[in-house]
């Protein structure tokens, strides 16, 4: 249910109420309450990239995971396994 800012027409008191739309319309039609808009809700909670705001420890952990993942990194897989898993064989034989 949404929240609405309603003002009591008799006292002038503004209250934030959690109501259904039908209940809000019923209260306004009675003449005892009127809807007011006190401000625009802030929708932007963060700007920028999340990775740029992380600590160096997290970035180091990601590097270690990539290094030890056993993928096509540092030629840890044999050429047969690379073919089996559809990886490209980038090894240079000298």
JOMO-V497999 format. One record per residue. N is the residue number from 1. OMEGA is omega in whole degrees, -180 to 180 (* if undefined). NEAR is the number of other ideal C-beta (glycine too) atoms within 8 Angstrom. Layout:
N,OMEGA,NEAR  N,OMEGA,NEAR
This chain:
1,179,5  2,175,6  3,-180,8  4,172,9  5,-179,12  6,179,14  7,175,12  8,-175,11  9,-179,8  10,-175,5  11,-177,4  12,-180,7  13,178,6  14,-180,10  15,174,8  16,-174,7  17,176,9  18,-171,6  19,168,11  20,-179,6  21,-179,7  22,179,6  23,179,8  24,180,13  25,178,8  26,-180,8  27,-180,11  28,180,10  29,179,6  30,179,7  31,-179,5  32,-177,7  33,171,11  34,-178,7  35,176,10  36,177,8  37,-176,5  38,180,5  39,180,4  40,178,3  41,178,4  42,-176,5  43,-179,4  44,-178,5  45,-178,4  46,174,5  47,179,3  48,-177,6  49,-179,5  50,-178,7  51,179,6  52,-178,6  53,-180,6  54,-178,7  55,177,5  56,179,5  57,180,6  58,179,8  59,177,10  60,178,8  61,178,8  62,178,8  63,179,8  64,178,8  65,179,8  66,-178,9  67,-175,8  68,-175,6  69,179,7  70,178,6  71,-179,8  72,-175,8  73,178,8  74,175,4  75,180,6  76,178,6  77,176,11  78,-178,5  79,178,8  80,-180,6  81,178,9  82,177,12  83,-178,9  84,-177,6  85,176,7  86,178,4  87,180,10  88,178,5  89,-177,7  90,-177,6  91,178,6  92,179,4  93,180,3  94,*,2
